[in-house]
Amino acid sequence: KMISPKFGLLNVLSNSYFDGKVQDLYFVPITLNYSRVLEGETFPLELLGESKVKESLGRIINAARYIYMNFGSIYVEIAKPVSFKEYAQEMIVKEGLQPTVNKSDIKLITSSLGWHLIRTMSEKVVVMPTAICASILLMHRKGINSKELIRQVDFLIKLLRKRHILLTAHSNNAETCVKKGTDHLNETVSRKKDIFEPRVTPKVDYQNILLLAYYRNNLVHIFI
């Protein structure tokens, strides 16, 4: 889920351009998309506003177990660089702005650029299997049988395709998506087998729900 642009830094950079300190500025929107959060145990607590757990020798030794764990894939998407000079000139002509005379016009250009960069990054988000599976699982707190999970995941994948959203190879097929997604969500999802059919159920625990919501948020902006 994208957050608002950091206008403070953008204002400093744009002022340096209009003050003549630099000839141009280039902004390169980049997205990092990964299957699984490394610090799954402490990350939900940070989402609640608690302090980040300090590093210690014990935590470093304990972290060695991560070497043998599968954290899936990382997708790095790099968008076309945006020239501040070209973007500003286009806005000046289109909106009739005078940034060298009116300081408020600089803020208008900076604000427009900031949101343009956010939208560009949103278009470069790669939807992972964990995001797709978490979205469905959170709608079924009491559990969902595997066949129905695959069916609903398939429906969501089709919706994403219609919006031309970037998907991983594993996200393109519903069965593979469920297999990979639930494997990476293993710590937050319990699997039970009964006489009828296997069910996949989110663990009813606020930390697990928060972590599932974090994964789901990677595709929320697509439907807003």
C-alpha positions as CSV (number, residue, x, y, z in Angstrom):
1,K,0.0,0.0,0.0
2,M,1.5,3.3,-1.1
3,I,2.0,6.1,1.4
4,S,2.0,9.9,0.8
5,P,5.0,11.4,-0.9
6,K,7.7,12.9,1.4
7,F,7.2,16.5,0.3
8,G,9.9,17.9,2.7
9,L,12.8,16.3,0.7
10,L,11.1,17.0,-2.6
11,N,10.7,20.7,-1.6
12,V,14.4,20.9,-0.8
13,L,15.4,19.4,-4.1
14,S,13.0,21.5,-6.2
15,N,14.1,24.7,-4.5
16,S,17.7,23.8,-5.4
17,Y,16.7,23.5,-9.1
18,F,14.8,26.8,-9.2
19,D,17.6,28.5,-7.3
20,G,19.9,27.5,-10.2
21,K,22.1,25.2,-8.0
22,V,21.5,22.2,-10.3
23,Q,20.6,22.0,-14.0
24,D,18.3,19.1,-13.6
25,L,17.1,16.3,-11.2
26,Y,16.2,12.8,-12.1
27,F,13.8,10.7,-10.0
28,V,13.8,6.9,-10.6
29,P,10.7,5.1,-9.2
30,I,11.7,1.7,-7.9
31,T,9.5,-1.0,-6.2
32,L,10.8,-3.9,-4.2
33,N,8.3,-6.8,-4.1
34,Y,9.0,-9.9,-1.9
35,S,7.1,-13.0,-1.0
36,R,7.7,-13.0,2.7
37,V,8.6,-10.7,5.5
38,L,11.9,-11.7,7.2
39,E,11.0,-10.6,10.7
40,G,7.5,-12.1,10.8
41,E,7.5,-12.4,14.6
42,T,8.3,-8.7,15.4
43,F,7.0,-6.9,12.4
44,P,3.3,-7.0,13.5
45,L,4.3,-5.4,16.8
46,E,6.0,-2.6,14.9
47,L,2.8,-2.1,12.9
48,L,1.0,-1.5,16.2
49,G,3.5,1.3,17.0
50,E,5.8,-0.6,19.4
51,S,9.5,0.1,19.4
52,K,11.6,-1.9,17.0
53,V,13.2,-4.8,18.8
54,K,16.9,-4.1,19.4
55,E,19.5,-6.3,18.0
56,S,21.4,-8.6,20.4
57,L,23.8,-11.5,20.3
58,G,21.0,-13.9,21.0
59,R,18.9,-12.5,18.1
60,I,21.9,-12.8,15.8
61,I,22.5,-16.4,16.8
62,N,18.8,-17.2,16.5
63,A,18.7,-15.5,13.0
64,A,21.0,-18.3,11.7
65,R,17.9,-20.5,11.3
66,Y,16.7,-18.1,8.5
67,I,19.5,-19.4,6.3
68,Y,17.7,-22.7,5.8
69,M,14.2,-21.2,5.3
70,N,12.6,-20.4,2.0
71,F,11.6,-16.8,1.7
72,G,10.4,-17.0,-1.9
73,S,11.3,-14.4,-4.5
74,I,12.1,-10.7,-4.8
75,Y,11.1,-8.7,-7.8
76,V,12.7,-5.3,-8.4
77,E,10.9,-3.1,-10.9
78,I,12.5,0.1,-12.1
79,A,10.4,2.7,-13.9
80,K,11.6,5.2,-16.5
81,P,13.5,8.1,-14.8
82,V,11.6,11.3,-14.5
83,S,13.4,14.6,-15.4
84,F,12.4,17.3,-13.0
85,K,13.3,20.0,-15.6
86,E,11.0,18.4,-18.2
87,Y,8.2,17.8,-15.7
88,A,8.3,21.4,-14.4
89,Q,8.5,22.9,-17.9
90,E,5.4,20.9,-18.9
91,M,3.5,22.1,-15.9
92,I,4.6,25.7,-16.4
93,V,3.3,25.7,-19.9
94,K,0.1,23.7,-19.2
95,E,-0.9,25.6,-16.0
96,G,0.6,29.0,-16.7
97,L,2.8,28.9,-13.6
98,Q,5.6,31.3,-12.7
99,P,7.8,29.5,-10.1
100,T,10.6,32.0,-10.3
101,V,8.1,34.7,-9.2
102,N,5.6,32.8,-7.1
103,K,6.9,30.4,-4.5
104,S,3.5,28.7,-4.2
105,D,3.9,27.6,-7.8
106,I,7.0,25.6,-6.8
107,K,4.9,23.8,-4.2
108,L,2.3,23.0,-6.9
109,I,4.9,21.5,-9.1
110,T,6.5,19.6,-6.3
111,S,3.2,18.2,-5.1
112,S,2.2,17.1,-8.6
113,L,5.5,15.4,-9.1
114,G,5.3,13.6,-5.8
115,W,1.9,12.1,-6.6
116,H,3.1,11.3,-10.1
117,L,6.0,9.3,-8.7
118,I,3.6,7.5,-6.3
119,R,1.3,6.5,-9.1
120,T,4.2,5.3,-11.2
121,M,5.4,3.1,-8.4
122,S,1.8,1.8,-7.9
123,E,1.9,0.7,-11.5
124,K,5.1,-1.2,-10.9
125,V,4.0,-3.2,-7.9
126,V,4.2,-6.9,-8.6
127,V,1.5,-8.9,-6.8
128,M,2.9,-11.9,-5.0
129,P,1.0,-15.1,-4.1
130,T,1.1,-14.1,-0.4
131,A,-0.9,-11.0,-1.2
132,I,-3.5,-12.8,-3.2
133,C,-3.9,-15.7,-0.6
134,A,-3.9,-13.3,2.4
135,S,-6.7,-11.2,0.7
136,I,-8.9,-14.3,0.5
137,L,-8.0,-15.8,3.8
138,L,-8.9,-12.6,5.7
139,M,-12.5,-12.8,4.3
140,H,-12.8,-16.3,5.8
141,R,-11.7,-16.1,9.5
142,K,-13.3,-19.4,10.2
143,G,-11.6,-21.2,7.4
144,I,-12.1,-22.1,3.8
145,N,-11.8,-25.4,2.1
146,S,-8.9,-25.7,-0.4
147,K,-11.1,-26.1,-3.5
148,E,-13.0,-22.9,-2.6
149,L,-9.8,-21.1,-1.8
150,I,-8.4,-22.0,-5.3
151,R,-11.6,-20.9,-6.9
152,Q,-11.6,-17.5,-5.2
153,V,-7.9,-17.0,-5.8
154,D,-8.6,-17.8,-9.5
155,F,-11.3,-15.1,-9.6
156,L,-9.0,-12.6,-8.0
157,I,-6.2,-13.4,-10.4
158,K,-8.6,-12.8,-13.3
159,L,-9.6,-9.4,-11.9
160,L,-5.9,-8.4,-11.6
161,R,-5.3,-9.5,-15.2
162,K,-8.1,-7.3,-16.4
163,R,-6.4,-4.3,-14.7
164,H,-3.1,-5.3,-16.4
165,I,-1.4,-5.7,-13.0
166,L,2.1,-7.3,-12.9
167,L,2.0,-10.8,-11.6
168,T,4.7,-13.3,-10.8
169,A,4.9,-16.6,-12.6
170,H,3.5,-18.3,-9.5
171,S,0.6,-15.8,-9.3
172,N,-0.6,-16.6,-12.8
173,N,-2.0,-20.0,-11.9
174,A,-4.5,-20.4,-9.0
175,E,-3.3,-23.8,-7.7
176,T,0.3,-22.8,-7.8
177,C,-0.5,-19.5,-6.2
178,V,-2.3,-21.1,-3.3
179,K,0.5,-23.7,-2.8
180,K,3.2,-21.0,-2.8
181,G,1.2,-18.4,-1.0
182,T,0.1,-20.7,1.9
183,D,3.6,-22.1,2.2
184,H,5.1,-18.6,2.7
185,L,2.2,-17.8,5.1
186,N,2.9,-21.0,7.0
187,E,3.5,-19.3,10.4
188,T,0.2,-17.3,10.2
189,V,-2.1,-20.0,8.8
190,S,-3.2,-23.4,10.3
191,R,-4.0,-26.3,8.1
192,K,-6.4,-29.0,9.3
193,K,-7.5,-32.2,7.7
194,D,-10.9,-33.6,8.5
195,I,-13.0,-36.4,6.9
196,F,-14.3,-34.2,4.2
197,E,-11.5,-32.0,2.9
198,P,-8.5,-30.0,3.9
199,R,-9.2,-26.5,5.1
200,V,-6.9,-23.5,5.3
201,T,-7.6,-21.2,8.2
202,P,-6.0,-18.0,9.4
203,K,-4.8,-18.3,13.0
204,V,-7.1,-16.1,15.1
205,D,-4.4,-14.0,16.7
206,Y,-4.1,-10.2,16.3
207,Q,-0.4,-10.5,15.3
208,N,-1.1,-13.0,12.6
209,I,-4.1,-11.0,11.3
210,L,-2.0,-7.9,11.2
211,L,0.7,-9.7,9.2
212,L,-1.9,-11.1,6.8
213,A,-3.3,-7.6,6.4
214,Y,0.2,-6.3,5.6
215,Y,0.4,-8.8,2.8
216,R,-3.1,-8.0,1.6
217,N,-2.3,-4.3,1.5
218,N,0.1,-4.9,-1.4
219,L,-2.9,-5.0,-3.7
220,V,-5.5,-2.8,-1.9
221,H,-4.5,0.3,-3.9
222,I,-5.5,-1.6,-7.1
223,F,-9.2,-1.6,-6.3
224,I,-9.4,2.0,-4.9
